[in-house]
């Protein structure tokens, strides 16, 4: 009987650990850490379609974009990178930070990828709206 109780406690501990890990992975962290942006490589606007893509890097206010990327959050955990159909993309950005490089995709697809994993953006519709407002200023 003692052995059965032991296995129940072990099973409960494993379930608690798995649930805790999943909860931790789903929590939000800033897309980029405050003060870590080194360079905006490009910001591309695909609203007119793939063929009529516009490079808006020079038009966008880099400081405002940096503030948005430091404010909006992404999930901690994510799957390995998958391909994206550009018909689902409105904005594609590539940035470098102190620690890494990131691609930010917004539209019907919404994620941040670091070359290894892609992370869901929390409240991506609001972020897209704010970035489009920066582009259209």
Backbone as CSV, one residue per row, in Angstrom:
resi,resn,N_x,N_y,N_z,CA_x,CA_y,CA_z,C_x,C_y,C_z
1,UNK,0.819,-1.191,0.000,0.000,0.000,0.000,0.869,1.265,0.000
2,UNK,1.950,1.231,0.718,2.869,2.368,0.800,3.461,2.686,-0.580
3,UNK,3.754,1.662,-1.367,4.317,1.830,-2.702,3.319,2.528,-3.626
4,UNK,2.045,2.221,-3.475,1.014,2.837,-4.301,0.912,4.339,-4.009
5,UNK,0.975,4.716,-2.729,0.931,6.138,-2.349,2.132,6.881,-2.923
6,UNK,3.277,6.220,-2.876,4.508,6.826,-3.398,4.340,7.147,-4.885
7,UNK,3.789,6.219,-5.676,3.595,6.434,-7.099,2.545,7.501,-7.372
8,UNK,1.554,7.605,-6.536,0.548,8.660,-6.692,1.205,10.028,-6.503
9,UNK,2.059,10.166,-5.487,2.763,11.421,-5.235,3.735,11.752,-6.367
10,UNK,4.422,10.751,-6.855,5.354,10.971,-7.974,4.586,11.409,-9.217
11,UNK,3.474,10.744,-9.495,2.642,11.102,-10.654,2.103,12.532,-10.525
12,UNK,1.653,12.880,-9.332,1.133,14.234,-9.087,2.237,15.274,-9.281
13,UNK,3.442,14.974,-8.831,4.565,15.897,-8.985,4.913,16.086,-10.465
14,UNK,4.878,15.007,-11.232,5.168,15.102,-12.669,4.109,15.945,-13.374
15,UNK,2.844,15.701,-13.072,1.760,16.481,-13.675,1.900,17.954,-13.310
16,UNK,2.198,18.260,-12.054,2.377,19.646,-11.612,3.551,20.295,-12.341
17,UNK,4.639,19.560,-12.516,5.807,20.100,-13.216,5.491,20.403,-14.675
18,UNK,4.781,19.499,-15.333,4.416,19.703,-16.736,3.477,20.905,-16.869
19,UNK,2.481,20.987,-16.019,1.553,22.123,-16.058,2.278,23.435,-15.768
20,UNK,3.163,23.416,-14.795,3.934,24.619,-14.471,4.809,25.054,-15.628
21,UNK,5.463,24.103,-16.278,6.315,24.418,-17.425,5.496,25.002,-18.562
22,UNK,4.328,24.416,-18.847,3.464,24.938,-19.906,2.982,26.349,-19.592
23,UNK,2.649,26.598,-18.342,2.214,27.934,-17.934,3.356,28.938,-18.100
24,UNK,4.548,28.547,-17.699,5.731,29.405,-17.843,5.971,29.733,-19.319
25,UNK,5.893,28.732,-20.186,6.150,28.930,-21.610,5.114,29.841,-22.269
26,UNK,3.892,29.852,-21.750,2.852,30.666,-22.375,2.840,32.107,-21.868
27,UNK,3.638,32.410,-20.856,3.699,33.781,-20.345,4.371,34.691,-21.361
28,UNK,4.061,35.957,-21.268,4.623,36.923,-22.192,5.922,37.532,-21.716
29,UNK,6.781,37.831,-22.686,8.010,38.593,-22.475,8.074,39.614,-23.602
30,UNK,8.759,40.730,-23.413,8.847,41.717,-24.499,9.409,41.090,-25.773
31,UNK,8.944,41.572,-26.918,9.470,41.074,-28.188,10.982,41.266,-28.201
32,UNK,11.444,42.449,-27.794,12.876,42.667,-27.579,13.054,43.331,-26.217
33,UNK,14.176,43.095,-25.610,14.471,43.704,-24.310,14.718,45.205,-24.469
34,UNK,14.353,45.962,-23.472,14.522,47.418,-23.479,15.994,47.779,-23.704
35,UNK,16.224,48.658,-24.651,17.573,49.135,-24.934,18.450,48.167,-25.714
36,UNK,17.868,47.082,-26.240,18.702,46.076,-26.915,18.750,46.224,-28.434
37,UNK,17.890,47.062,-29.026,17.862,47.194,-30.485,19.153,47.826,-30.986
38,UNK,19.797,47.167,-31.935,21.008,47.705,-32.549,20.728,48.269,-33.929
39,UNK,19.862,47.562,-34.693,19.680,47.961,-36.084,18.356,47.423,-36.624
40,UNK,17.666,48.262,-37.382,16.494,47.823,-38.128,17.003,47.541,-39.541
41,UNK,17.080,46.283,-39.892,17.606,45.907,-41.204,16.611,46.292,-42.296
42,UNK,15.355,45.869,-42.143,14.329,46.278,-43.099,12.948,46.186,-42.469
43,UNK,12.032,46.984,-43.037,10.604,46.898,-42.761,9.946,46.902,-44.133
44,UNK,9.224,45.819,-44.434,8.594,45.678,-45.743,7.077,45.645,-45.585
45,UNK,6.424,46.382,-46.459,4.965,46.500,-46.460,4.416,45.696,-47.634
46,UNK,3.650,44.643,-47.325,3.082,43.760,-48.349,1.581,43.978,-48.535
47,UNK,1.062,45.098,-48.066,-0.389,45.312,-48.168,-0.892,45.357,-49.602
48,UNK,-0.039,45.763,-50.538,-0.433,45.823,-51.948,-0.121,44.526,-52.682
49,UNK,0.338,43.511,-51.948,0.663,42.225,-52.555,2.159,42.008,-52.658
50,UNK,2.510,40.786,-52.932,3.918,40.394,-53.001,4.657,41.138,-54.106
51,UNK,4.034,41.255,-55.251,4.686,41.900,-56.404,4.930,43.388,-56.157
52,UNK,4.071,44.021,-55.373,4.176,45.466,-55.136,4.672,45.782,-53.729
53,UNK,5.485,44.891,-53.167,6.039,45.100,-51.834,6.784,46.436,-51.792
54,UNK,6.623,47.155,-50.667,7.308,48.436,-50.504,8.268,48.349,-49.321
55,UNK,9.507,48.720,-49.543,10.475,48.798,-48.450,10.268,50.160,-47.784
56,UNK,9.770,50.144,-46.547,9.432,51.384,-45.837,10.409,51.666,-44.696
57,UNK,11.557,51.029,-44.734,12.544,51.152,-43.657,12.909,52.604,-43.395
58,UNK,13.137,53.368,-44.437,13.565,54.761,-44.290,12.430,55.675,-43.840
59,UNK,11.193,55.291,-44.108,10.044,56.135,-43.755,9.597,55.977,-42.316
60,UNK,9.887,54.844,-41.716,9.356,54.546,-40.386,10.232,55.180,-39.310
61,UNK,9.617,55.677,-38.246,10.348,56.263,-37.117,10.936,55.115,-36.288
62,UNK,12.251,54.964,-36.347,12.932,53.863,-35.674,12.751,53.864,-34.166
63,UNK,12.732,55.043,-33.559,12.564,55.117,-32.100,11.170,54.667,-31.680
64,UNK,10.165,55.063,-32.443,8.794,54.626,-32.126,8.633,53.123,-32.342
65,UNK,9.240,52.617,-33.405,9.187,51.177,-33.663,9.886,50.413,-32.542
66,UNK,11.028,50.901,-32.121,11.747,50.264,-31.013,10.880,50.234,-29.754
67,UNK,10.217,51.342,-29.459,9.346,51.413,-28.279,8.208,50.390,-28.367
68,UNK,7.627,50.237,-29.554,6.561,49.243,-29.731,7.081,47.827,-29.495
69,UNK,8.250,47.521,-30.049,8.814,46.176,-29.898,9.248,45.888,-28.466
70,UNK,9.546,46.928,-27.712,9.891,46.752,-26.296,8.640,46.642,-25.424
71,UNK,7.509,47.159,-25.920,6.267,47.177,-25.155,5.423,45.925,-25.402
72,UNK,5.244,45.574,-26.665,4.424,44.402,-26.991,5.179,43.127,-26.619
73,UNK,4.403,42.082,-26.360,5.011,40.860,-25.856,4.796,39.680,-26.799
74,UNK,5.652,38.694,-26.585,5.556,37.415,-27.275,5.539,36.313,-26.231
75,UNK,5.109,35.135,-26.620,5.153,33.981,-25.718,6.603,33.533,-25.548
76,UNK,6.920,32.938,-24.399,8.273,32.426,-24.166,8.593,31.232,-25.042
77,UNK,7.662,30.301,-25.107,7.904,29.058,-25.839,7.265,29.086,-27.200
78,UNK,7.874,28.363,-28.121,7.312,28.298,-29.446,7.843,27.103,-30.204
79,UNK,7.185,26.788,-31.311,7.621,25.646,-32.119,8.827,26.008,-32.983
80,UNK,9.382,25.006,-33.619,10.440,25.257,-34.596,9.864,26.084,-35.741
81,UNK,10.720,26.743,-36.468,10.294,27.637,-37.538,9.611,26.860,-38.659
82,UNK,8.518,27.447,-39.151,7.817,26.898,-40.309,7.800,27.962,-41.396
83,UNK,7.518,27.569,-42.600,7.485,28.528,-43.700,6.207,29.362,-43.621
84,UNK,6.257,30.521,-44.248,5.134,31.451,-44.241,4.791,31.797,-45.681
85,UNK,3.501,31.756,-46.008,3.051,32.190,-47.319,2.926,33.703,-47.287
86,UNK,3.605,34.397,-48.179,3.621,35.855,-48.149,2.258,36.481,-48.402
87,UNK,1.310,35.730,-48.908,-0.050,36.238,-49.049,-0.706,36.490,-47.705
88,UNK,-0.182,35.865,-46.651,-0.696,36.059,-45.295,0.041,37.157,-44.542
89,UNK,0.999,37.810,-45.187,1.856,38.785,-44.507,1.501,40.191,-44.959
90,UNK,1.349,41.102,-43.989,1.193,42.523,-44.308,2.497,43.272,-44.052
91,UNK,3.149,42.937,-42.923,4.407,43.583,-42.559,5.436,42.510,-42.231
92,UNK,6.638,42.686,-42.762,7.764,41.796,-42.482,8.928,42.688,-42.071
93,UNK,9.461,42.443,-40.873,10.588,43.228,-40.372,11.730,42.307,-40.006
94,UNK,12.937,42.802,-40.171,14.107,42.076,-39.698,14.942,43.056,-38.890
95,UNK,15.250,42.685,-37.645,15.988,43.577,-36.745,17.129,42.821,-36.083
96,UNK,18.124,43.577,-35.654,19.221,43.007,-34.866,19.193,43.659,-33.489
97,UNK,19.393,42.821,-32.482,19.524,43.318,-31.114,20.948,43.026,-30.654
98,UNK,21.237,43.370,-29.425,22.550,43.105,-28.852,22.853,41.612,-28.864
99,UNK,21.820,40.794,-28.634,22.016,39.356,-28.468,21.687,38.504,-29.682
100,UNK,20.813,38.967,-30.569,20.300,38.083,-31.601,19.709,38.890,-32.751
101,UNK,19.181,38.192,-33.746,18.447,38.787,-34.860,17.039,38.208,-34.841
102,UNK,16.063,39.025,-35.239,14.672,38.590,-35.202,13.957,39.014,-36.473
103,UNK,13.068,38.150,-36.930,12.145,38.505,-37.991,10.762,38.593,-37.363
104,UNK,10.068,39.675,-37.634,8.724,39.896,-37.108,7.772,39.890,-38.297
105,UNK,6.807,38.985,-38.254,5.811,38.834,-39.313,4.452,39.214,-38.730
106,UNK,3.738,40.101,-39.424,2.404,40.519,-38.981,1.434,40.476,-40.156
107,UNK,0.228,40.062,-39.887,-0.825,39.948,-40.886,-1.750,38.825,-40.449
108,UNK,-2.049,37.891,-41.363,-2.792,36.694,-40.961,-1.875,35.753,-40.190
109,UNK,-0.589,35.804,-40.486,0.459,35.115,-39.719,1.040,36.163,-38.778
110,UNK,1.255,35.808,-37.529,1.798,36.758,-36.557,2.783,36.030,-35.660
111,UNK,4.063,36.305,-35.866,5.053,35.694,-34.995,6.396,36.418,-35.089
112,UNK,7.223,36.121,-34.118,8.611,36.584,-34.071,9.462,35.329,-34.152
113,UNK,10.482,35.337,-34.984,11.371,34.178,-35.029,12.812,34.636,-34.863
114,UNK,13.595,33.765,-34.246,14.999,34.071,-33.986,15.948,33.168,-34.775
115,UNK,15.444,32.519,-35.796,16.263,31.618,-36.588,16.174,30.175,-36.120
116,UNK,15.704,29.975,-34.910,15.553,28.621,-34.371,14.093,28.322,-34.035
117,UNK,13.440,29.244,-33.387,12.053,29.083,-32.937,11.235,30.267,-33.408
118,UNK,9.926,30.046,-33.463,9.030,31.168,-33.708,8.084,31.284,-32.529
119,UNK,7.790,32.511,-32.166,7.034,32.805,-30.960,5.787,33.600,-31.328
120,UNK,4.674,33.223,-30.737,3.412,33.919,-30.956,3.487,35.324,-30.353
121,UNK,2.986,36.302,-31.076,2.924,37.680,-30.581,1.589,37.859,-29.874
122,UNK,1.639,38.370,-28.656,0.432,38.635,-27.877,-0.145,39.967,-28.351
123,UNK,-1.437,40.019,-28.610,-2.133,41.229,-29.076,-1.524,41.735,-30.394
124,UNK,-1.298,40.807,-31.305,-0.642,41.135,-32.574,-1.463,42.082,-33.443
125,UNK,-2.788,42.022,-33.355,-3.615,42.925,-34.168,-3.377,44.383,-33.777
126,UNK,-3.259,44.642,-32.483,-2.989,46.008,-32.023,-1.598,46.464,-32.456
127,UNK,-0.612,45.563,-32.373,0.740,45.909,-32.812,0.744,46.220,-34.304
128,UNK,0.064,45.396,-35.094,-0.009,45.647,-36.534,-0.646,47.003,-36.814
129,UNK,-1.719,47.319,-36.122,-2.393,48.611,-36.304,-1.437,49.764,-36.009
130,UNK,-0.675,49.655,-34.929,0.256,50.737,-34.573,1.400,50.862,-35.575
131,UNK,1.906,49.749,-36.072,2.989,49.810,-37.048,2.486,50.373,-38.377
132,UNK,1.290,49.974,-38.786,0.725,50.547,-40.012,0.527,52.050,-39.859
133,UNK,0.140,52.508,-38.677,-0.007,53.951,-38.442,1.356,54.647,-38.565
134,UNK,2.413,54.010,-38.077,3.761,54.593,-38.232,4.144,54.700,-39.696
135,UNK,3.823,53.688,-40.467,4.176,53.681,-41.889,3.378,54.740,-42.644
136,UNK,2.118,54.888,-42.286,1.228,55.789,-43.027,1.284,57.229,-42.545
137,UNK,2.135,57.545,-41.573,2.236,58.934,-41.056,2.664,59.878,-42.145
